[in-house]
Amino acid sequence: MKVDYLSHRATLEGHADIAPGAAVIGRLRAGHGLVLRPFATLRADGETITVGPRGYFGERASVHIVDGILSTTIGSDVTVGRFGLVHACVVGDGCVVGEGAAVLDGASVGAHAVIAADAIVTPRKSLPGGWLYAGSPAKPVREVTRDEVARLAQGIRRGRPDALLTASSLPPLDMTTFLPSQAAPGPFHPWEGRAPRRARAYVAPTSVLVGDVSLADDAGVYFGCALVARGARIAIGARTNIQDNSVLEASATGGDLLIGEGVTVGHNVRLGAAHIDDDALIGMASRVGDGVVVERGGCVAAGAWVDAGARVQAGWIYAGRPARAFRAVTPAERAQFDRGRDVYVGYGVAYLAGAPA
C-alpha cells in the first residue's frame, strides 16, 4: 500500500516487492529492489526516509523518523529482520538488524555491522562497522567478516535466520491469528457480538481492531497495529496514539486493557491487559505484561520488558529487562513527550483529511 501524507508521495525506483499489508508512506525515497514483507511499514510523514538499493524489511519491521527533527538514512543492501525497528537514525551499507532489535534516535551504525536479535542501539550511539553488537544496550561482541554478514543477511531473506538473529519471542506476524473466520476486509471486526467503535479518531488502513475496542477523540492507531479484545475490552483515551506495528491484546483470562488520555505507545510495542494512566509513555520495542499498572506520567523506556503485575511509578522511567525504577522523568523529557503527543494529534488530523470518503 502506498499512502500519501499531505503533498508527499513515496518514490520507489525500479521494481519493488511490497507484500499485502505492507505500507510506504509520505516522503520516502527508496532505491531499486526494495522488498517489504507483510506489514513492514516505512512511514516518512514528518521527515524523510532514504533507503538505498536492495533494502529488505521483514514481517512487521518498522522504519520511522522524528517529526521535523531527525530523518532516517539507510544504506544499500541493508537487511532488517522480522519485527525490527529503525527509528530516526543512520544505518550503513550492508548492515543486518536482527529480529526484534531496534536502532534508535540519532544513532549511527557503520557499514556491514550486525545487530543481534532483541538488541537495542540506544539514542545517539555511534557503532563502528564490521562488528557484531548484542544486548540492551547493544555492545560490541566481536568483529565479523563481510562473508559472514552476507550469510546472515541471506538467512533472514530466505526465512531461516541464524540463531544470532532469531528473537526470543515474536508476536503474530500476520493478522489471521487475530481475525474471526471469514472476516471482511478493512480494519474493524466484531467478536462475539461486540464491535470496535471510534469517535473522531484515526485508524490506519493496514491495522486491525477486533472486538470491544473503543477510541476517544483525537486518538490514533497507526499502520500494522493489532488491537484485539476477545472476552475483555480495550479502551483508548483522547489524544492517545498507538504507533506502527504495536500489538495490544486483552482477553477473558488477562482482563481489560485501559489506556488513559494523552498516552504515547511507541512503535513495535507488545502490550497486554494493563492499566496505563494519563500522560504515560510506553517506549518503542518494549514489552508490557498482563496486570501491569503505569501510573500517571510514568515512562517505560524503549526496549524495556515489564513483568506481569508490575507497577511503574508516576513520573518515573523504568528501564531494563526486567524493568526497574531508573530515575525520575526530567522537565525537558516531559516537554518532549508532550510534543510527541501533540505531533501525533496533528498526524491524525492530516491522515483523516486525506482519507478516501
C-alpha positions in Angstrom: 0.0 0.0 0.0 1.3 3.5 -0.9 -0.1 6.2 1.3 0.3 9.9 0.7 0.9 12.3 3.5 -0.2 15.9 2.8 1.5 16.6 -0.5 4.2 13.9 -0.1 4.2 10.6 -2.0 6.7 7.9 -1.7 9.2 7.5 -4.6 10.3 3.9 -5.4 13.0 3.3 -8.1 12.6 0.3 -10.3 10.8 -2.8 -9.2 9.7 -3.1 -5.6 8.2 -6.2 -4.0 5.6 -5.0 -1.5 3.6 -7.7 0.3 0.0 -7.4 1.3 -0.4 -5.3 4.5 3.0 -3.5 4.0 3.0 0.2 3.5 5.2 3.0 2.2 4.2 6.5 3.3 5.0 10.1 2.7 8.4 11.4 1.8 10.2 8.1 1.3 12.8 7.6 -1.3 13.9 4.0 -1.9 16.3 2.5 -4.4 15.5 -0.4 -6.7 15.0 -3.8 -5.4 13.1 -2.8 -2.3 11.4 -5.8 -0.5 8.8 -5.4 2.2 7.3 -8.5 3.8 3.7 -8.4 5.3 3.0 -5.4 7.5 6.5 -3.9 7.1 6.0 -0.2 7.3 8.2 2.7 6.1 6.5 5.8 7.4 8.1 9.1 6.3 5.4 11.7 7.2 7.1 14.3 9.4 10.6 13.9 7.9 12.4 12.0 5.1 13.4 8.3 4.9 16.0 7.4 2.3 16.7 3.7 1.6 19.4 2.5 -0.7 19.1 -0.2 -3.4 18.1 -3.7 -2.4 16.8 -3.0 1.0 14.9 -5.8 2.8 12.4 -5.4 5.6 10.9 -8.5 7.2 7.4 -9.0 8.6 6.3 -6.2 10.9 9.6 -4.3 10.6 9.1 -0.5 11.1 11.1 2.5 9.9 10.2 6.0 11.1 11.5 9.5 11.9 11.3 12.3 14.5 8.9 14.9 13.1 10.7 17.9 11.8 13.9 17.0 13.7 15.5 13.7 12.6 15.3 11.9 9.3 16.4 8.3 8.6 19.1 7.2 6.2 19.5 3.5 5.3 22.3 2.4 3.0 22.3 -0.2 0.2 21.8 -3.9 0.8 20.5 -3.4 4.4 18.5 -6.3 5.9 16.1 -5.8 8.8 14.6 -8.9 10.3 11.0 -9.5 11.5 9.7 -7.0 14.0 12.9 -5.0 13.7 12.8 -1.2 14.2 14.9 1.5 12.6 14.0 4.9 14.1 15.4 8.4 13.1 19.0 7.2 12.7 21.7 6.2 10.1 22.3 2.6 9.1 25.3 2.0 6.8 25.6 -0.2 3.7 25.2 -3.9 4.2 24.1 -3.9 7.8 21.9 -6.6 9.3 19.4 -5.8 12.0 18.1 -8.9 13.8 14.5 -9.8 14.7 13.1 -7.7 17.5 16.1 -5.4 17.5 15.9 -1.6 17.5 18.2 1.2 16.3 17.0 4.4 18.0 17.0 8.2 17.6 20.3 9.8 16.4 22.2 6.6 16.5 24.7 5.7 13.7 25.6 2.2 12.7 28.6 1.7 10.4 28.7 -0.4 7.3 28.5 -4.2 7.5 27.6 -4.3 11.1 25.3 -6.9 12.6 22.8 -6.0 15.4 21.7 -9.2 17.2 18.1 -10.2 17.8 16.4 -8.2 20.6 19.4 -5.8 20.9 18.7 -2.1 21.5 21.1 0.5 19.9 20.4 3.4 22.3 19.9 7.0 21.1 22.9 8.9 19.8 25.1 5.9 20.0 27.8 5.6 17.2 28.7 2.0 16.4 31.7 1.3 14.1 31.0 -1.0 11.2 32.3 -4.6 10.8 31.2 -5.7 14.3 28.5 -7.8 15.9 26.6 -6.0 18.6 24.2 -7.6 21.2 22.3 -6.7 24.3 20.3 -3.9 25.7 22.1 -1.5 25.4 23.9 -3.0 22.4 27.6 -3.6 23.0 30.4 -5.0 20.7 30.8 -8.7 20.8 33.3 -9.5 18.1 34.4 -8.5 14.6 32.5 -10.0 11.7 33.7 -10.7 8.1 31.9 -9.5 5.0 31.2 -13.1 4.1 29.6 -13.8 7.5 27.5 -10.6 7.2 26.3 -11.7 3.8 25.5 -15.2 5.0 23.5 -13.8 8.0 21.6 -11.4 5.6 20.7 -14.2 3.3 19.4 -16.3 6.2 16.9 -13.6 7.1 15.9 -13.0 3.5 15.2 -16.7 3.0 13.2 -17.0 6.1 15.8 -19.1 8.0 17.6 -16.6 10.3 20.7 -17.7 12.2 20.3 -18.1 15.9 22.1 -14.8 16.5 19.3 -13.0 14.7 16.3 -15.0 16.0 14.2 -13.2 18.6 13.4 -14.9 21.9 9.7 -14.2 21.2 7.7 -12.5 18.5 4.0 -11.5 18.2 1.9 -13.0 15.4 3.4 -11.7 12.2 0.2 -11.5 10.2 -3.4 -10.8 11.1 -5.0 -14.1 10.6 -4.4 -15.2 14.2 -6.5 -12.2 15.4 -9.4 -12.2 12.9 -12.7 -14.0 13.1 -13.2 -16.6 10.4 -14.4 -15.2 7.1 -13.5 -11.7 8.2 -14.5 -8.9 5.9 -11.8 -6.6 4.5 -10.9 -3.5 6.5 -9.7 -2.6 10.0 -12.9 -3.2 12.0 -14.0 -6.6 13.1 -16.7 -7.7 15.6 -16.0 -10.5 18.0 -18.9 -12.4 19.7 -21.4 -9.6 19.2 -19.0 -6.7 20.3 -17.6 -4.4 17.6 -14.9 -1.7 17.6 -16.1 1.9 17.8 -14.4 5.2 17.5 -15.1 8.9 17.9 -13.1 11.4 15.9 -10.0 9.1 15.7 -7.7 7.9 13.0 -7.3 4.2 12.2 -4.7 3.3 9.6 -6.0 1.0 6.8 -3.4 -1.7 7.4 -4.3 -2.0 11.2 -7.0 -4.3 12.7 -9.3 -3.7 15.6 -11.1 -6.8 16.9 -13.9 -7.0 19.4 -14.7 -4.5 22.2 -12.3 -1.7 21.3 -13.1 2.0 21.8 -11.2 5.1 20.7 -11.9 8.5 22.0 -11.5 11.9 20.2 -8.1 12.6 18.6 -6.8 9.1 19.3 -4.8 7.3 16.6 -4.0 3.7 15.7 -1.2 3.6 13.1 0.0 1.2 10.4 0.2 -2.6 11.1 -1.2 -2.3 14.6 -3.4 -5.0 16.1 -5.8 -4.1 18.9 -7.5 -7.4 19.9 -10.2 -7.6 22.6 -11.6 -11.1 23.0 -13.7 -11.6 26.1 -12.5 -8.3 27.6 -12.2 -4.7 26.4 -9.6 -2.2 25.2 -10.3 1.5 25.8 -8.1 4.2 24.3 -8.4 7.7 25.7 -8.4 11.0 24.0 -5.2 12.2 22.3 -3.5 8.8 22.8 -1.5 7.3 19.9 -0.7 3.7 19.2 2.2 3.6 16.8 3.1 1.3 13.9 3.2 -2.5 14.4 2.3 -2.5 18.1 0.2 -5.4 19.3 -2.3 -4.9 22.1 -4.3 -7.8 23.5 -7.0 -8.1 26.1 -8.7 -11.4 27.0 -11.0 -13.0 29.4 -8.1 -14.5 31.3 -5.9 -11.4 31.3 -8.6 -8.8 31.7 -9.2 -5.4 30.2 -6.6 -3.0 28.7 -7.4 0.5 29.7 -5.2 3.4 28.4 -5.9 6.9 29.5 -5.6 10.3 27.8 -2.5 11.7 26.2 -0.6 8.5 26.2 2.0 7.5 23.7 2.5 3.8 22.8 5.6 3.6 20.6 6.4 1.5 17.6 6.6 -2.3 17.9 5.3 -2.5 21.4 3.7 -5.6 22.8 1.1 -4.6 25.4 -1.1 -7.0 27.5 -4.1 -6.4 29.7 -2.7 -3.4 31.6 -3.8 -0.1 33.1 -1.9 2.8 31.6 -2.8 6.2 33.2 -2.9 9.6 31.6 0.2 11.2 30.0 2.3 8.0 30.3 4.8 6.8 27.7 5.3 3.2 26.6 8.7 3.3 24.7 9.4 1.7 21.4 10.2 -2.0 21.2 9.1 -2.6 24.8 7.0 -5.4 26.3 4.4 -4.9 28.9 2.8 -7.9 30.6 -0.7 -8.5 31.9 -1.7 -6.8 35.1 0.9 -4.0 34.8 -0.1 -0.5 36.1 1.7 2.5 34.7 0.8 5.5 36.9 0.2 9.0 35.6 3.2 10.3 33.7 5.2 7.1 34.1 7.5 6.0 31.4 8.6 2.6 30.2 11.9 3.0 28.4 12.5 1.9 24.9 13.3 -1.8 24.8 12.3 -2.5 28.4 10.4 -5.6 29.4 7.9 -5.0 32.2 6.9 -8.2 34.0 3.3 -9.1 34.6 1.8 -7.4 37.6 4.5 -4.8 38.0 3.8 -1.1 38.8 5.5 1.8 37.1 5.6 4.8 39.5 4.2 8.1 38.4 6.7 10.4 36.9 9.5 7.8 36.8 11.3 6.0 34.0 11.5 2.2 34.3 14.2 0.5 32.2 15.9 -2.9 31.8 14.9 -6.5 31.4 13.1 -6.9 33.7 12.2 -3.2 34.0 13.2 -1.5 37.3 13.0 2.1 38.5 15.8 4.0 36.8 15.2 7.7 37.5 12.6 10.5 37.5 11.4 12.0 34.2 13.1 15.4 33.7 11.1 18.5 32.8 12.9 18.5 29.4 11.8 14.9 28.8 8.2 15.7 29.8 8.2 18.6 27.3 9.5 16.2 24.7 6.7 13.6 25.5 4.1 16.3 25.3 5.4 17.5 21.9 5.3 13.9 20.6 1.7 13.6 21.7 0.7 16.8 20.0 2.5 15.8 16.8 0.5 12.6 16.7 -2.8 14.5 17.2 -1.7 16.6 14.1 -0.8 13.4 12.2 -4.3 12.0 12.8 -5.9 15.2 11.6 -3.8 15.2 8.4 -4.4 11.5 7.7 -8.1 11.8 8.3 -8.3 14.8 5.9 -6.5 12.7 3.2 -8.5 9.5 3.7 -10.9 8.4 0.9 -14.6 9.5 1.6 
